[in-house]
Amino acid sequence: MIRGRVAVSTLGAALLLAVGLNRCKALAPAGPSATPFPPPDLVFHMRDGFALPAREWLPPPGTPQAGIILALHGFTDSRDAWALPAPVFAAAGYAVFAPDERGFGATADRGTWAGQEVMIGDAADLAAQLRARFPGKRLVILAESMGSAIAMCLAARAPLTADAYVLTSPAVWGRAYMAWPVRGALWAANIVAPGWRLTGNEIPLDIAASDNRAALLSLAHDPLTLHGATVAMLHGLVDLMDSAQAAAAHLPPSALVLNGRRDQVVPLAATAAAWAQLPPGVRRGFYLNGFHLLLRDLDRALVEADILSWLTNPNAWLPSGADANAAAWQSDHGWAAAIPPAPPAGHLDGLGERPVWPY
């Protein structure tokens, strides 16, 4: 299993690097990848003229069109984040459009943080462009991690931007759910050296973003993956996670929130706090063997089937039983979780697997 040093998209590993800032080197800003970026399928132009390269997956010829999906990726990830699930949704009749978000992928400002307001505005602009391109078609925003945090903020402010929101592993690790050394180190680092770039080698962590080794290797070797992040990017990400945590209470009933019990990236205490604020009409699913990258896990077919089922009939039980698991987790564990001081220490059990954390 690829651990924290390779799976650079893991938020927990990135945030904890700030604690060891005195051991970090001042690295050059993130520049072009050594491997040429693959050409995009299309480019979206935002209101300010900024270009977002994107991939698209269209339904096979003759397939009845079910709707449009705008897919938003996570931190350090790219449009390639959807390479596994997008063909499944396309086969079900959904045209999937996955842009590189500002600061990531092959965007002109790769390696910088545009600010949450700009990124939320981009999501609204993308949705408006897709509605104009496909008038009368159902629009779904499907998001992962950081992308889910952006979508949560958008849904809380303007719920009718999309007809449905599917939020997988939302990045909601806000400051209120971080131990004070992490908060303090990130605050100090952002004042002293906001441009320092951290790569994941400064602090040895043992964090798995998924149980799918092939998917993590693909992520690690993808030229669009951002290998490292500046302190300013991490600070901005935490600001966004604060906002997403606050937005949880204002999500519309057209939202589906999905999390995994084996998520080692966003602590389950922070997830539980967000779930405690969700309005009653918001559907939720909890996967007992789910990691952070639910739609790249070995069990991703369960998640894909649940999403398609909910989009077809939002009042039906999820085929996997993840909604029943969600109710059980809320009842048994969701609200008693102590705030952990840091991601778990790098120890494995006798079978070479990490014990489920923190439960």
Order of alpha helices (4+ residues) and beta strands (2+ residues): alpha-beta-beta-beta-alpha-beta-alpha-beta-alpha-beta-alpha-beta-alpha-beta-alpha-beta-alpha-beta-alpha-alpha
